Each structure stands twice: as C-alpha cells, then as structure tokens.
Amino acid sequence: MNNETYTAKDVLDLYLEFEGMQPEQDTWDEGSLQDNPPRFYRLKALGSLFRAFELGDIKEFAVGTFVLKRKIGDYSALIKHMKSELKTVTKFRKGEQLTLNEIAFLFKRLLEYRRRWDDVTGFSSGLNACSAKYRYAFYKINQVKTEIQDKISPINDILSFIMSPVEKAISKEELVNQFDYPDEDLSDIDDEWI
C-alpha cells in the first residue's frame, strides 16, 4: 500500500468527478452502480471519505448540511478572513455574527460556482480526434483554459476549509483499515472499463 494522503480538496474533486459521471442522485447507491465499476468504486470511495471527513450524507453534501452539525467556532479562522477581506468593500455591523446557516449557504453557492467552472473548463474534454476546423477551436479553448486554470484555487481553498476546518489529511492506509476505503486503482478500473 502506498503512502498516499487525502485532504478535503481530494474529496471535493472526487465528488465533482462522480457527480459529473452520475448526475442522477436517485442512483447514488452501490446497488444501482454495481454493473459500472468506475462509478461503483468512486461512490464506495466517497462513502469512506465522507465518513472520515464527517461530511454526512452524500446526497445532502451540495447544500452544506454537514456544516450545521458543527460549531460556529470551527469556522472562526474563515470568519476572521472573510471580515478582513470584506473590510474594503462593505462593513459588518457592530456585533454582527455569521451563523452556521450562512456558512452552509456560502458552501452551497461556491460549490455551484465550482460546478459551472468545471462545465466551462471541461467543455472540450474527451475530444481525441477531429478535423482541422474543430482542432483550431479546441486549440484556442485549451489556450484560454491553461491561462485560467489556477484562478479557481481560492474557491477550492474555501470549499476545502468549510469541509475540514482542521485541514485534516488522512492516509490511504487509514482509510482502508478504518473506513472501508476500496483498495483499488481507479485508473486501472477506468482502463478496463473502456
């Protein structure tokens, strides 16, 4: 077993990848996906990661329900950062406090933005061969995508912090032993499925 470690950012990326592969939430159960190993193992991995990171029900993740089971103090660093950044554009009223519901809303809103970002930046993914007229469009799209790809990191950082305010990192070995994480290589499973 390797020394791979997983963070909230890894969970976020895997969730968005899985959601893109299987958008119908009513099929997000292992029984429905057993005939599709790439989706089955991603869902199984997400279940383990959600338990390890205490993110609750995968079907409620997008609305930030997990946030409501935490304490507002867990987000004090985020709140302080938000107030500091917003100081130049708006003022918090004296004594104004953020609530867990507002943190959950922030998560929901930023996750929606990240989804839309992925829609735009993934627009031409999966395109392997095409004629010259499409190849030029593909070339220009990739040129822009390369320029903007790193610009999403502040959104990822906030989403990841909301998911894990203690910035948890957990080894694959611990995930396998304590959280029933599938000890499978998703790339190998994908290759076999194609």
N, C-alpha and C positions, 0 to 999 in steps of 0.2 A: 504494500500500500504506500502511496506517495505521501509527501508532507504538505499537500495542498491545503490551503486555508480558505474559508469562505467568510465574506463580510455581507453586510446588508446590501451593498451595491451588487454583489453577485446574485443575491436573492431577487432583487429588483429586475436585473437583466434577464434572469431565467423566467421570472413571472411574465414579463412582457413578451419574451420569445414564445412561451407556451400559449399565452393569450392570443398572439398573432396566428399560431398554428391551429388553435381550437377556440374560436371566439364564442361558441355557444356554451354558456355557463352550465346549462342543464345537463351537459355531457361530461362535466368535470368530476367524474368518479372513475375509479380504477376499472370497474366492471364494464363501463362503456368503451374504454380505451384499450382493452386487452389485445385486440386484434391489430393495434397500431403501436408497435414497440417504441418509436421515437416519442410519441405523445404520452404513452403509458409511463415510461421511465422518467420523463420530465415531471409529470404530475406526482409520481411517487417521490422524486427528489424534492419537489416543492413542499409536499406534505411534511417531510422530515425537516426541511429548513424552516418552515413556518412554526413547527413545534420548538425547534432550537432557538429561534429568534422571538418566540412568543408573539406571533402575528395573527393568531386566531384563525378563523375560518377563511379559507382561500376565496370563497365566493363573496365575502364581505370586505376583502382587502382594499379594493379600489375606492371604497368610501371612507376608509380610515377607521373602521370600527375598533381596531386594536388599540388605537390611541386612547379611547375612552376608558380602557381598563388600566390605564397608567395614572401616575400622579403628575400634576402640573409642574412640580419641582423637577421632574425628569427632563423637562424641556427648558429649564432656566437659562442654559447657555444659548439656546436658539432664540429665546425671547429677548435676551440681552442683545444679541447680534441683530435681530430684527429692529429693535428700537434704535440701536445705534445707526443702522443703515438708513432707516426711515427718517431720522432726525433732520436730514437736509430737504426732504420733500413734504413732510407732514409732521404734525405734532400729536403725540399721545396726550390725552387729557390727564391732568394730575390724578394719580391714583388708578388710572385705567389699567386693568389687568386682562391678560389674554386667558381664555378658557381652553379646556381640552377640546370642546366642540370646535373652537376656532382653529386649533392645531389640526384637527381631523379635516376641517374644510380646506385648510392650506394644503394638506397632503393630497386630498382629492383633486383639487384644482391643478396642482403641479403635476400630478400623475397624468391627468388628462392632457396637459400640455406636452408631457414627455411622449405620450402615445401619438399625438399629432406630429411631433418632431420625427418620431420613428417612421410614420407614414410618408413624410416628405423625404427624409434622407434614405429611406429604403425603397423609394419609388422605382428604381431600375434594378433592384437586386434580383438575382436569379436569371438575369439575361446573359446567356452564354454565347450565342451566335446570332448575328443579324447582318442585314445589308448595310452598305456604306451610309445611306441616309439616316438609319437608326443608330449606327455606330457613332456618328458625329454627335447626335443628341445625347447618347449615352456618355460619350467623352466629356461633353460640356457639363452634364449633370454631375458626373464624378469630380470634375474640376471644382465646381462650387461646393460639393459635399466635403471634399478634402479641406477646403478653406474653413468651413463652419463646424466640422465635426466636434472639435474640442470646446465649442461655445456652450454646449449643454451641461458641462461639468458642474456649474453652480447649482443647477436644478437637481442633478443627481446627488450632489452633496447634501442638499436639504432633505430630499426624499429619504436618503440613506440614514441621515441623522434622526429623522422622525421615526423611522423603522427601528433604529437601535441607538438610543441616546447614549448608551455606554460604549458605543462603537465596538461592539462585540466582533471577535474573529474566532472562528471555530474550525478545528482541523477536520479533514475528511474522516480520519480515523475515529474521532469522537462522534461525528455524525453517524457513521456506520454502526459503531458499538452502542451508542445511547439513543439514537433517534431513527433507527431502521432505514438509514440512507442507502439507496441501491449502489452497490459497489460495481457499477457498470460504467463503461466509457461511452458517453452519448455520441461521440463522433463515430465510433465503431458501429453503434446501433443504427445511426443515420445512414452510414455507408452500406450496411447490409440491407436496409430497407429500400434503398434506391435500386 
